[in-house]
Amino acid sequence: MRILVVDDDPDTQRLLQRYLTRWGHDVILASNGVEAWEILKKEESLSFIISDWMMPEMNGLELCKKIRAADFSHYIYIILLTAKDAKNDLIEGMEAGADDFIVKPFNVGELKVRIRAGERIIKLEHDLEERNRKLSAAYDVIRKDLEAAAKLQKNLLPASSTILAGIKFDWLFIPSTFLAGDIFNYFLLDETHVGFYLLDVAGHGIPAAMLSVTISKMLSPENQFRNQQNYTSSILTETRILSPSQVISYLNQKFQNENDAMQYFTMIYGIIDTKKHEIQISQAAHPSPLLIKRSNGIILIGDGGFPVGMLPNMDYENKTFPFQQGDRLFVYSDGVIECANKNREIFTVERLIDFLKFYRNTPLDTILQKLKQELINWHGSEDFEDDVSILVMEG
């Protein structure tokens, strides 16, 4: 180990150099704190100092303070040599940043064991630094993987500002972490029917995201046509479109998990009939959508339901309502209405209704951006505690 010896007494320098060299250390000499500081700036690998307390120009105490105030990439262990043995002097030295003391005239055996103790501290610091380096490298790999997974998950979302069968669609999606438990989609079922859903898996992170992606794949248009004798993973049978309640009932049976009772999700599944100008939805413990009538008023649609995957054989109901030209339907996750401010007050559905009333005639993309900013202002930052998802459609 390389040790910097700082002392203005040449005899003490020679004595320390002889013992330290005998013990296998490389020794660098400095006659005061100023010389030592210049050496430290050039010799970045130095991590052990034995310094006298009383020296000209810069004493040992001042050197300690300067080292501790500096931004070295590693820890420097400091032993002070001193003729002072009063308790107050030792306290002053420790407060300045010294790690240990040896009182002059020093005992050779004591010096040796105190250096060994310092070596153990430095080795622990080096080991910790290496572990932190490996952890940092592992975190970088995990972060890149999560960013790639988040990009893939976002690619599963539908195109924004889209028109399907004459219905305008748009959305807002702000995941609380890299990966979200929320997911949504809209798609053509046939020439006059458009399906849509928004679901929210309980929890956050990778498990919630994996389940949301699995469900999304099952509900995707390419998996719609299957055996009509059972649900399998179909939304369409060969002869008819399954109702929203049938789709959710199938999902509820499919995702019963005895090993993880908390792996459940809420959702809204709906079908727009463009010929009859109506929407049919089924609600599984998801926040009730808001119907904004072109004529006047905002109506809460639905009143509850039960989460999907929590208990088997649950009954889910369909609710049908008119959806005329110019009407809008807002479907949203609880991350919107439960968004909390610094006082832990939630945004509430009432505030959302007031907001939508104020911007009822605003274009869909503009109202979503204004709502995003409203939630950021309410929360105080863009780092939301829960995923924020909004799916909006206009007849």
C-alpha positions as CSV (number, residue, x, y, z in Angstrom):
1,M,0.0,0.0,0.0
2,R,1.2,3.5,-0.8
3,I,1.3,5.8,2.3
4,L,1.8,9.5,2.4
5,V,3.8,10.6,5.4
6,V,3.5,14.3,6.3
7,D,5.9,15.7,9.0
8,D,8.2,18.7,9.2
9,D,10.7,16.7,11.3
10,P,13.2,14.9,9.0
11,D,14.1,12.4,11.7
12,T,10.4,11.4,12.2
13,Q,10.1,11.1,8.4
14,R,13.1,8.8,8.2
15,L,11.9,6.7,11.1
16,L,8.4,6.2,9.7
17,Q,9.7,5.5,6.2
18,R,12.0,2.8,7.6
19,Y,9.2,1.0,9.5
20,L,6.7,1.3,6.8
21,T,9.1,0.1,4.1
22,R,10.0,-2.9,6.3
23,W,6.3,-3.7,6.5
24,G,5.9,-3.7,2.7
25,H,4.5,-0.2,2.1
26,D,5.6,2.3,-0.5
27,V,6.2,5.7,1.2
28,I,5.8,9.2,-0.2
29,L,7.2,12.1,2.0
30,A,5.9,15.6,2.5
31,S,7.1,18.2,5.0
32,N,3.8,20.1,5.6
33,G,0.2,20.2,4.6
34,V,0.7,22.3,1.5
35,E,3.2,19.8,0.0
36,A,0.9,17.0,0.9
37,W,-2.1,18.6,-0.7
38,E,-0.2,19.1,-4.0
39,I,0.9,15.5,-3.9
40,L,-2.7,14.3,-3.3
41,K,-3.9,16.3,-6.3
42,K,-1.3,14.5,-8.6
43,E,-1.4,11.1,-7.0
44,E,-5.1,10.2,-7.2
45,S,-4.6,6.6,-6.0
46,L,-3.3,7.6,-2.6
47,S,-5.7,6.6,0.1
48,F,-3.7,6.5,3.4
49,I,-2.0,9.4,5.2
50,I,0.0,9.6,8.4
51,S,0.4,13.2,9.3
52,D,1.8,15.2,12.1
53,W,-0.5,17.7,13.8
54,M,1.8,20.7,14.4
55,M,3.5,21.8,11.1
56,P,4.2,25.1,9.4
57,E,2.2,26.6,6.5
58,M,-0.7,24.0,6.8
59,N,-0.9,21.9,9.9
60,G,-2.4,18.4,10.1
61,L,-5.8,19.6,11.3
62,E,-6.1,22.0,8.4
63,L,-5.1,19.2,6.0
64,C,-7.8,16.9,7.3
65,K,-10.4,19.6,6.8
66,K,-9.2,20.3,3.3
67,I,-9.3,16.6,2.4
68,R,-12.8,16.1,3.8
69,A,-14.1,19.2,2.0
70,A,-12.7,18.0,-1.4
71,D,-14.4,15.7,-3.8
72,F,-12.0,12.8,-4.1
73,S,-13.3,9.7,-5.9
74,H,-12.3,7.4,-3.0
75,Y,-11.9,7.6,0.8
76,I,-8.6,8.7,2.3
77,Y,-7.8,7.3,5.7
78,I,-5.9,9.7,8.0
79,I,-3.9,9.0,11.1
80,L,-2.7,12.0,13.1
81,L,0.6,12.0,15.0
82,T,0.3,14.3,17.9
83,A,1.9,15.1,21.3
84,K,-1.6,16.2,22.4
85,D,-3.5,13.6,24.3
86,A,-6.2,15.7,26.0
87,K,-9.8,14.6,25.3
88,N,-10.8,17.9,23.8
89,D,-7.8,17.8,21.4
90,L,-8.8,14.3,20.2
91,I,-12.4,15.5,19.7
92,E,-11.2,18.5,17.7
93,G,-9.1,16.2,15.5
94,M,-12.0,13.8,14.9
95,E,-14.3,16.7,14.0
96,A,-11.7,17.8,11.5
97,G,-11.9,14.4,9.8
98,A,-9.1,12.3,11.3
99,D,-9.8,8.6,11.5
100,D,-7.3,7.7,14.2
101,F,-4.5,9.1,16.4
102,I,-1.1,8.0,17.6
103,V,0.5,10.0,20.5
104,K,4.2,10.9,20.2
105,P,6.5,9.3,21.0
106,F,4.7,6.4,19.3
107,N,5.0,2.7,20.0
108,V,6.0,0.7,16.9
109,G,3.7,-2.1,17.6
110,E,0.8,0.3,18.1
111,L,1.6,2.0,14.8
112,K,1.6,-1.3,13.0
113,V,-1.8,-2.4,14.3
114,R,-3.4,1.0,13.7
115,I,-2.2,0.9,10.1
116,R,-3.7,-2.6,9.7
117,A,-7.0,-1.3,11.0
118,G,-6.9,1.5,8.5
119,E,-6.1,-1.0,5.7
120,R,-9.2,-3.0,6.6
121,I,-11.3,0.1,6.4
122,I,-9.8,1.0,3.0
123,K,-10.3,-2.5,1.7
124,L,-14.0,-2.4,2.8
125,E,-14.4,0.9,1.0
126,H,-12.8,-0.5,-2.1
127,D,-15.0,-3.6,-2.0
128,L,-18.0,-1.5,-1.5
129,E,-17.0,0.7,-4.4
130,E,-16.6,-2.3,-6.6
131,R,-20.0,-3.7,-5.6
132,N,-21.6,-0.3,-6.3
133,R,-19.9,-0.3,-9.7
134,K,-21.3,-3.7,-10.5
135,L,-24.8,-2.7,-9.1
136,S,-24.7,0.4,-11.2
137,A,-23.8,-1.6,-14.3
138,A,-26.6,-4.1,-13.6
139,Y,-29.0,-1.2,-13.0
140,D,-28.1,0.3,-16.4
141,V,-28.8,-3.1,-18.1
142,I,-32.1,-3.4,-16.2
143,R,-33.0,0.2,-17.0
144,K,-32.3,-0.3,-20.7
145,D,-34.4,-3.5,-20.7
146,L,-37.3,-1.7,-19.0
147,E,-37.1,1.2,-21.4
148,A,-37.2,-1.3,-24.3
149,A,-40.1,-3.1,-22.7
150,A,-41.9,0.2,-22.1
151,K,-41.4,1.0,-25.8
152,L,-42.9,-2.3,-26.8
153,Q,-45.8,-1.8,-24.5
154,K,-46.5,1.6,-25.9
155,N,-46.4,0.1,-29.4
156,L,-49.4,-2.0,-28.4
157,L,-51.5,1.1,-28.0
158,P,-53.7,2.2,-30.9
159,A,-52.8,5.1,-33.1
160,S,-53.9,8.4,-31.6
161,S,-56.3,10.8,-33.3
162,T,-58.0,8.0,-35.3
163,I,-61.3,7.7,-37.0
164,L,-63.0,4.2,-37.1
165,A,-66.4,3.8,-38.8
166,G,-67.0,7.5,-38.4
167,I,-66.1,7.5,-34.7
168,K,-63.2,9.8,-33.6
169,F,-60.8,8.3,-31.0
170,D,-57.9,9.8,-29.1
171,W,-56.1,9.0,-25.8
172,L,-53.8,10.1,-23.1
173,F,-51.3,7.7,-21.4
174,I,-48.9,8.5,-18.6
175,P,-47.4,5.5,-16.9
176,S,-46.2,6.0,-13.3
177,T,-43.2,3.8,-13.8
178,F,-41.4,2.4,-16.9
179,L,-44.1,-0.2,-17.3
180,A,-47.8,0.3,-16.8
181,G,-50.6,-1.9,-15.5
182,D,-53.1,0.2,-17.6
183,I,-53.8,-0.6,-21.3
184,F,-56.5,0.2,-23.8
185,N,-57.4,-0.2,-27.4
186,Y,-60.1,0.4,-30.0
187,F,-60.7,-1.7,-33.2
188,L,-63.3,-2.6,-35.9
189,L,-65.4,-5.7,-35.1
190,D,-67.2,-5.4,-38.5
191,E,-68.4,-2.6,-40.8
192,T,-70.8,-1.1,-38.2
193,H,-69.4,-2.2,-34.9
194,V,-66.3,-0.8,-33.1
195,G,-64.9,-2.4,-29.9
196,F,-63.0,-0.6,-27.2
197,Y,-61.7,-1.3,-23.7
198,L,-59.6,0.2,-21.0
199,L,-58.3,-1.9,-18.2
200,D,-56.2,-1.4,-15.0
201,V,-54.3,-4.3,-13.5
202,A,-53.9,-4.1,-9.7
203,G,-50.4,-3.1,-8.7
204,H,-47.5,-1.7,-10.6
205,G,-44.3,-2.7,-12.4
206,I,-43.5,-5.8,-14.4
207,P,-46.2,-8.3,-13.1
208,A,-49.0,-5.8,-13.7
209,A,-47.5,-4.9,-17.2
210,M,-47.2,-8.6,-18.2
211,L,-50.8,-9.3,-17.3
212,S,-52.0,-6.2,-19.1
213,V,-50.1,-7.1,-22.3
214,T,-51.4,-10.7,-22.1
215,I,-55.0,-9.5,-21.9
216,S,-54.3,-7.0,-24.7
217,K,-53.1,-9.8,-27.0
218,M,-56.2,-11.8,-26.2
219,L,-58.5,-8.9,-27.1
220,S,-56.6,-7.8,-30.2
221,P,-58.4,-7.9,-33.5
222,E,-56.3,-10.7,-34.9
223,N,-57.4,-13.0,-32.1
224,Q,-61.1,-12.3,-32.5
225,F,-62.2,-15.3,-34.6
226,R,-62.3,-18.6,-32.7
227,N,-64.6,-21.5,-32.0
228,Q,-68.1,-20.3,-31.2
229,Q,-68.8,-23.3,-28.9
230,N,-66.8,-21.7,-26.2
231,Y,-65.2,-18.4,-25.6
232,T,-61.6,-19.4,-26.0
233,S,-60.0,-16.0,-26.6
234,S,-62.7,-14.7,-29.0
235,I,-64.5,-11.5,-29.1
236,L,-66.3,-12.5,-32.3
237,T,-67.9,-15.8,-33.0
238,E,-68.6,-17.0,-36.5
239,T,-72.2,-15.8,-36.4
240,R,-72.3,-13.0,-33.8
241,I,-70.4,-10.5,-31.8
242,L,-70.1,-11.4,-28.1
243,S,-71.6,-8.7,-25.8
244,P,-69.3,-6.8,-23.5
245,S,-70.6,-8.8,-20.5
246,Q,-69.8,-12.1,-22.2
247,V,-66.3,-10.9,-23.0
248,I,-65.7,-9.8,-19.4
249,S,-67.2,-13.0,-18.0
250,Y,-64.9,-15.1,-20.2
251,L,-61.9,-13.0,-19.0
252,N,-63.0,-13.5,-15.3
253,Q,-63.0,-17.3,-15.7
254,K,-59.8,-17.3,-17.7
255,F,-57.8,-15.3,-15.1
256,Q,-58.7,-17.0,-11.9
257,N,-55.4,-17.5,-10.1
258,E,-55.4,-19.5,-6.8
259,N,-51.8,-18.8,-6.3
260,D,-52.1,-15.0,-6.4
261,A,-55.5,-13.6,-5.3
262,M,-54.4,-10.1,-5.8
263,Q,-53.7,-10.5,-9.5
264,Y,-56.9,-9.0,-10.7
265,F,-57.9,-6.0,-12.9
266,T,-60.8,-3.6,-13.5
267,M,-62.0,-2.7,-16.9
268,I,-64.6,-1.2,-19.2
269,Y,-65.4,-3.1,-22.4
270,G,-67.7,-1.5,-24.9
271,I,-69.1,-1.9,-28.4
272,I,-70.3,1.1,-30.5
273,D,-73.1,0.3,-33.0
274,T,-72.7,3.0,-35.6
275,K,-75.9,1.9,-37.4
276,K,-78.1,2.2,-34.3
277,H,-76.1,5.1,-32.8
278,E,-75.7,3.5,-29.5
279,I,-73.0,2.1,-27.2
280,Q,-73.2,-1.0,-25.0
281,I,-70.7,-1.3,-22.2
282,S,-69.9,-3.7,-19.3
283,Q,-68.2,-2.5,-16.2
284,A,-65.9,-4.5,-14.0
285,A,-65.3,-2.3,-10.9
286,H,-63.8,0.4,-13.1
287,P,-64.5,4.1,-12.7
288,S,-67.8,5.0,-14.5
289,P,-67.3,6.6,-17.9
290,L,-68.6,10.1,-18.6
291,L,-71.0,10.7,-21.4
292,I,-70.9,14.2,-22.6
293,K,-74.1,14.9,-24.6
294,R,-73.8,17.4,-27.5
295,S,-77.2,18.8,-26.5
296,N,-76.4,19.4,-22.8
297,G,-75.2,17.7,-19.6
298,I,-72.7,15.1,-18.5
299,I,-73.9,11.7,-17.4
300,L,-72.0,9.0,-15.3
301,I,-72.6,5.7,-17.0
302,G,-72.6,2.5,-14.9
303,D,-72.4,1.9,-11.2
304,G,-69.8,-0.7,-10.4
305,G,-69.4,-4.3,-11.2
306,F,-66.8,-6.7,-9.8
307,P,-63.0,-6.9,-10.5
308,V,-62.0,-9.5,-13.1
309,G,-60.0,-12.4,-11.7
310,M,-60.9,-12.0,-8.1
311,L,-63.9,-14.5,-7.7
312,P,-65.3,-17.0,-10.2
313,N,-68.8,-17.2,-11.7
314,M,-69.5,-13.5,-11.3
315,D,-72.4,-11.9,-13.3
316,Y,-71.6,-8.9,-15.4
317,E,-74.3,-6.6,-16.8
318,N,-74.6,-4.7,-20.1
319,K,-75.7,-1.1,-20.2
320,T,-76.9,0.4,-23.5
321,F,-77.3,4.1,-24.1
322,P,-77.6,6.4,-27.2
323,F,-74.5,7.8,-28.7
324,Q,-75.4,10.5,-31.3
325,Q,-73.3,12.6,-33.5
326,G,-71.3,15.1,-31.5
327,D,-71.6,13.1,-28.2
328,R,-68.4,12.2,-26.4
329,L,-67.5,9.3,-24.1
330,F,-64.6,9.6,-21.6
331,V,-63.2,6.4,-20.2
332,Y,-60.5,6.8,-17.7
333,S,-58.5,4.9,-15.0
334,D,-58.6,5.7,-11.3
335,G,-55.2,7.3,-11.6
336,V,-57.1,10.3,-13.0
337,I,-59.7,10.9,-10.3
338,E,-57.5,9.6,-7.4
339,C,-54.5,11.8,-8.4
340,A,-53.4,13.4,-5.1
341,N,-52.0,16.9,-4.5
342,K,-49.4,17.8,-1.8
343,N,-52.2,17.9,0.8
344,R,-53.2,14.4,-0.1
345,E,-56.5,15.6,-1.6
346,I,-57.6,13.6,-4.6
347,F,-58.7,15.1,-7.9
348,T,-62.2,13.5,-7.7
349,V,-64.7,12.7,-10.5
350,E,-66.5,16.0,-9.6
351,R,-63.5,18.0,-10.6
352,L,-63.1,16.0,-13.8
353,I,-66.8,16.7,-14.7
354,D,-66.3,20.5,-14.0
355,F,-63.2,20.4,-16.2
356,L,-65.0,18.6,-19.1
357,K,-67.9,21.0,-18.8
358,F,-65.6,24.0,-19.2
359,Y,-63.8,22.5,-22.3
360,R,-66.9,20.7,-23.7
361,N,-66.4,22.3,-27.2
362,T,-62.6,21.9,-27.3
363,P,-61.1,19.4,-29.9
364,L,-60.2,16.0,-28.4
365,D,-56.4,16.3,-28.7
366,T,-56.5,19.8,-27.1
367,I,-58.7,18.8,-24.2
368,L,-56.5,15.8,-23.4
369,Q,-53.3,18.0,-23.3
370,K,-55.1,20.6,-21.1
371,L,-56.3,17.8,-18.8
372,K,-52.7,16.5,-18.6
373,Q,-51.5,19.9,-17.6
374,E,-54.4,20.2,-15.1
375,L,-53.3,16.9,-13.4
376,I,-49.7,18.0,-13.4
377,N,-50.6,21.3,-11.7
378,W,-52.8,19.5,-9.2
379,H,-50.2,16.8,-8.4
380,G,-47.2,19.2,-8.4
381,S,-45.1,17.2,-10.8
382,E,-45.2,14.8,-13.8
383,D,-44.3,11.8,-11.5
384,F,-47.7,10.4,-10.8
385,E,-48.2,7.7,-8.2
386,D,-50.5,5.7,-10.5
387,D,-50.9,5.2,-14.2
388,V,-53.0,7.9,-15.9
389,S,-55.0,6.6,-18.8
390,I,-57.8,8.3,-20.7
391,L,-59.7,7.0,-23.8
392,V,-62.1,9.4,-25.5
393,M,-64.4,9.0,-28.4
394,E,-66.7,11.3,-30.3
395,G,-69.7,10.4,-32.5
